[in-house]
Amino acid sequence: MTTSRFTGLIALGAATLLASTSTLASTQVVTSLKPIELLVKAIAADDVEITTLVQPGASPHNYSMKPSQRRALEAADAIFWVGPEMETFLTRLLGGSEFRDRTYSLMHGENVPEVQSDNNHGDHDEHEHHNHHDDHEESGGHDDHHHDNGSGEDPHIWLDPALAVEMARDIHRVLATLKSADTHVLDANLARFERAMAETETAINQRLDPARDIDLFTYHDAFTRFVGHYNMNLEGILTLNPELSPGAGHIAEVQEKLRNANQPCLLTEPQFNRQWWRSITEGLDITFSTWDPLATDIETDQDGYITFQQSLADAVLKCLPEDAK
């Protein structure tokens, strides 16, 4: 073997080893739901690889994991989920010793590091990690529509833009503790996200003005976070539990509300069967729109969560008469 060829093989081997090491060095993050993935994508550096568990078209209420997803959990540096109130399929697994110390509940702030006094976002130092939702209760008296999850709180926290910002800050804190963290990039991304969210929230508020007199109806209670934040009119919810068909009494109550509503609009969801609610709305003068709380068709990029919030507003605006849009 010639010296030049030997040298070339060494260089090739070194390059291969470097590439392999680089791949292994990337940060592995698992998120339970795509909206959480969008928040991580907004904050994380480019070297973070994200695996999301609940797949398009599926519901987090009854999801079954694949073996490959279990392996992703085992390899993860950080695991983000809402909490046991939402992803019940993960409760036992993530509560075990194998995953507990790298699992972060964004509803309760479990394991999220405390804010340091020299943090660039010091104006948020008073933020408490437990129960993000405590200071963001929905307006409009919809408490009785929440999932029966023991605490009585609505776990769809990612739909409230104010809570999404709090979740992004917690994600920032967690990612900043990982070995490969570039805190300058994380800080810049968080600041960018906060600015974009403030601008988007203002724009959505203005866009929704014409729709504030419409009586909205939804398939289940997920929409209450968004509706409450923007002071929309949520008149009724078709089912109190998405896993069960509603009883005759509840159906009759909703039908009566639909008949008496002002410009009723039913917001449906692609994750759930539509056939049964078509039968209970037959013959009623109702507008239909579809919104997706799991952001199925939203592109996964740094602005994905912003696009997601805009898509929720778009769904409401489709409820308006053509001449009011």
Backbone hydrogen bonds, N-H to C=O, Kabsch-Sander energy under -0.5 kcal/mol:
donor,donor_aa,acceptor,acceptor_aa,energy
6,F,2,T,-2.6
7,T,3,T,-2.7
8,G,4,S,-2.1
9,L,5,R,-2.3
10,I,6,F,-2.1
11,A,7,T,-2.3
12,L,8,G,-2.5
13,G,9,L,-2.8
14,A,10,I,-2.6
15,A,11,A,-2.4
16,T,12,L,-2.5
17,L,13,G,-2.5
18,L,14,A,-2.6
19,A,15,A,-2.5
20,S,16,T,-2.5
21,T,17,L,-2.8
22,S,18,L,-2.6
23,T,19,A,-2.2
24,L,20,S,-2.4
25,A,21,T,-2.0
26,S,22,S,-0.8
26,S,23,T,-0.8
29,V,27,T,-0.6
29,V,49,E,-3.0
30,V,78,A,-2.3
31,T,51,T,-2.7
32,S,80,F,-1.8
37,E,33,L,-1.8
38,L,34,K,-2.5
39,L,35,P,-1.5
40,V,36,I,-2.5
41,K,37,E,-2.8
42,A,38,L,-1.5
43,I,39,L,-1.1
43,I,40,V,-0.6
44,A,40,V,-3.3
48,V,45,A,-1.5
49,E,27,T,-3.2
50,I,48,V,-0.5
51,T,29,V,-2.5
53,L,31,T,-2.2
54,V,32,S,-2.4
58,A,55,Q,-2.2
62,N,59,S,-1.2
69,Q,66,K,-0.6
70,R,66,K,-1.6
71,R,67,P,-2.0
72,A,68,S,-1.7
73,L,69,Q,-1.9
74,E,70,R,-1.9
75,A,71,R,-1.6
76,A,72,A,-0.8
76,A,73,L,-0.7
77,D,28,Q,-3.2
78,A,28,Q,-1.3
79,I,102,R,-2.4
80,F,30,V,-2.8
81,W,104,Y,-2.0
86,M,83,G,-1.9
87,E,83,G,-1.5
88,T,86,M,-1.7
89,F,60,P,-0.6
90,L,87,E,-2.0
91,T,87,E,-0.5
91,T,88,T,-0.8
94,L,90,L,-2.9
95,G,91,T,-1.2
96,G,93,L,-1.3
99,F,96,G,-0.9
100,R,96,G,-2.1
102,R,99,F,-1.7
103,T,100,R,-1.1
104,Y,79,I,-3.2
105,S,103,T,-0.5
105,S,110,E,-0.5
106,L,81,W,-3.0
106,L,104,Y,-0.7
107,M,82,V,-2.0
109,G,105,S,-2.2
110,E,105,S,-0.6
112,V,109,G,-1.4
119,N,116,Q,-1.8
122,G,119,N,-0.8
124,H,121,H,-2.2
125,D,122,G,-1.9
127,H,124,H,-2.3
132,H,107,M,-2.0
134,D,131,N,-1.9
135,D,132,H,-0.7
136,H,133,H,-1.6
145,H,142,H,-2.2
146,H,143,D,-1.5
149,N,147,H,-1.8
151,S,149,N,-0.6
157,I,155,P,-2.1
159,L,156,H,-1.5
160,D,157,I,-1.3
164,A,160,D,-2.3
165,V,161,P,-1.6
166,E,162,A,-1.5
167,M,163,L,-2.7
168,A,164,A,-2.4
169,R,165,V,-2.0
170,D,166,E,-1.9
171,I,167,M,-2.6
172,H,168,A,-2.4
173,R,169,R,-2.1
174,V,170,D,-2.3
175,L,171,I,-2.8
176,A,172,H,-2.0
177,T,173,R,-0.5
177,T,174,V,-1.6
178,L,175,L,-1.2
181,A,178,L,-1.8
183,T,181,A,-0.7
186,L,182,D,-2.3
187,D,183,T,-2.9
188,A,184,H,-2.2
189,N,185,V,-2.7
190,L,186,L,-2.4
191,A,187,D,-2.4
192,R,188,A,-2.3
193,F,189,N,-2.4
194,E,190,L,-2.7
195,R,191,A,-2.0
196,A,192,R,-2.5
197,M,193,F,-2.7
198,A,194,E,-2.1
199,E,195,R,-2.2
200,T,196,A,-2.5
201,E,197,M,-2.8
202,T,198,A,-1.8
203,A,199,E,-2.2
204,I,200,T,-2.9
205,N,201,E,-2.3
206,Q,202,T,-1.8
207,R,203,A,-2.4
208,L,204,I,-2.4
209,D,206,Q,-1.0
211,A,208,L,-1.6
212,R,209,D,-1.4
214,I,211,A,-1.2
215,D,262,N,-2.1
216,L,214,I,-0.8
216,L,233,N,-3.0
217,F,265,C,-2.8
218,T,236,G,-1.9
219,Y,267,L,-1.3
223,F,220,H,-0.8
224,T,221,D,-1.6
225,R,222,A,-0.8
227,V,223,F,-2.6
228,G,224,T,-2.7
229,H,225,R,-1.9
230,Y,226,F,-1.9
231,N,228,G,-0.9
232,M,227,V,-2.4
234,L,232,M,-0.9
235,E,216,L,-2.4
235,E,233,N,-0.9
236,G,216,L,-1.2
238,L,218,T,-3.0
239,T,219,Y,-2.2
244,L,241,N,-2.0
251,I,247,G,-2.3
252,A,248,A,-2.4
253,E,249,G,-1.9
254,V,250,H,-2.4
255,Q,251,I,-2.7
256,E,252,A,-2.0
257,K,253,E,-2.0
258,L,254,V,-2.5
259,R,255,Q,-2.2
260,N,256,E,-1.6
261,A,257,K,-0.6
261,A,258,L,-0.7
263,Q,261,A,-0.7
265,C,215,D,-2.1
266,L,287,T,-2.8
267,L,217,F,-3.4
267,L,265,C,-0.6
268,T,266,L,-0.7
268,T,289,S,-2.9
272,F,269,E,-1.2
278,R,274,R,-1.4
279,S,275,Q,-1.2
280,I,276,W,-1.1
281,T,277,W,-0.9
282,E,278,R,-0.5
282,E,279,S,-0.5
284,L,281,T,-2.0
286,I,284,L,-1.4
287,T,264,P,-2.2
289,S,266,L,-2.3
291,W,268,T,-2.5
295,A,292,D,-1.6
298,I,295,A,-1.4
301,D,299,E,-1.5
304,G,301,D,-1.9
307,T,303,D,-2.2
308,F,304,G,-2.2
309,Q,305,Y,-2.3
310,Q,306,I,-2.1
311,S,307,T,-2.0
312,L,308,F,-1.6
313,A,309,Q,-1.7
314,D,310,Q,-2.4
315,A,311,S,-1.9
316,V,312,L,-1.5
317,L,313,A,-2.4
318,K,314,D,-1.4
319,C,316,V,-1.9
320,L,317,L,-1.4
324,A,321,P,-2.0
325,K,321,P,-0.7
325,K,322,E,-0.9
